[in-house]
Amino acid sequence: MQRDYRRLAVFVDRPSEHKYLWVLLESSDDPAAWVDLETAGAACDSWIEAYEAGTRALMSYVGDPKSGPVRADETDGAAGG
């Protein structure tokens, strides 16, 4: 069973004053290139609120907190996020 560790990140964007959006990114094969995975559906009123919501979204990609975000190959049927 082949598993790849996923390089995920969350950051907070501020599209306008007092509006904050979390964004989840995943590193591609090129560690310097990141791809948008998911973005908040609604803006938050503070940076910390957006960051905490983004962290909760990131954790939905983690099956086992002790192992971190791993992607299972197609043969073992595990969800990838």
C-alpha positions as CSV (number, residue, x, y, z in Angstrom):
1,M,0.0,0.0,0.0
2,Q,1.7,3.2,-1.3
3,R,1.0,6.4,0.7
4,D,2.2,9.8,-0.1
5,Y,2.5,12.6,2.5
6,R,0.5,15.6,1.4
7,R,2.2,19.0,1.8
8,L,-0.8,21.2,2.8
9,A,-0.9,24.8,4.0
10,V,-3.5,27.3,5.2
11,F,-3.2,31.0,4.8
12,V,-5.5,34.0,5.3
13,D,-6.3,36.5,2.6
14,R,-7.8,40.0,3.2
15,P,-9.8,40.9,0.1
16,S,-11.1,44.1,1.8
17,E,-10.9,45.8,5.2
18,H,-12.4,43.6,8.0
19,K,-13.1,40.7,5.6
20,Y,-10.8,37.6,5.8
21,L,-10.8,34.4,3.8
22,W,-8.9,31.2,4.5
23,V,-7.3,29.4,1.6
24,L,-6.0,25.8,1.6
25,L,-3.0,25.0,-0.7
26,E,-1.3,21.8,-1.6
27,S,2.3,21.7,-2.9
28,S,2.6,20.1,-6.4
29,D,5.5,17.9,-7.5
30,D,7.5,21.1,-7.7
31,P,7.9,22.2,-4.0
32,A,7.9,25.8,-5.0
33,A,4.5,25.6,-6.8
34,W,1.3,25.5,-4.8
35,V,-2.2,24.8,-6.0
36,D,-5.4,26.1,-4.5
37,L,-7.3,23.2,-2.9
38,E,-10.2,25.0,-1.2
39,T,-11.3,28.5,-0.3
40,A,-13.7,29.8,2.3
41,G,-17.3,30.1,1.1
42,A,-17.9,33.2,3.2
43,A,-15.7,35.9,4.7
44,C,-14.8,36.0,8.4
45,D,-14.8,39.2,10.5
46,S,-11.3,38.6,11.9
47,W,-8.0,37.1,10.9
48,I,-8.0,34.6,13.8
49,E,-11.5,33.5,13.0
50,A,-10.5,32.8,9.4
51,Y,-7.3,31.1,10.4
52,E,-9.1,28.8,12.8
53,A,-11.8,27.9,10.2
54,G,-9.0,27.2,7.7
55,T,-7.2,25.0,10.1
56,R,-10.5,23.0,10.7
57,A,-10.8,22.6,6.9
58,L,-7.2,21.5,6.7
59,M,-7.8,18.9,9.4
60,S,-10.6,17.4,7.3
61,Y,-7.8,16.2,5.0
62,V,-6.2,14.3,7.9
63,G,-7.5,10.8,8.6
64,D,-5.2,10.2,11.6
65,P,-3.7,13.2,13.5
66,K,-0.7,11.1,14.5
67,S,0.1,10.3,10.9
68,G,-0.8,13.7,9.3
69,P,-2.2,14.3,5.8
70,V,-1.4,11.2,3.8
71,R,-3.0,10.3,0.4
72,A,-3.8,6.7,-0.2
73,D,-3.4,5.2,-3.6
74,E,-6.5,4.0,-5.5
75,T,-6.1,0.4,-4.4
76,D,-6.8,0.7,-0.7
77,G,-10.0,2.8,-1.0
78,A,-9.1,5.4,1.6
79,A,-10.4,8.9,1.2
80,G,-8.0,11.5,0.1
81,G,-9.7,14.6,1.4
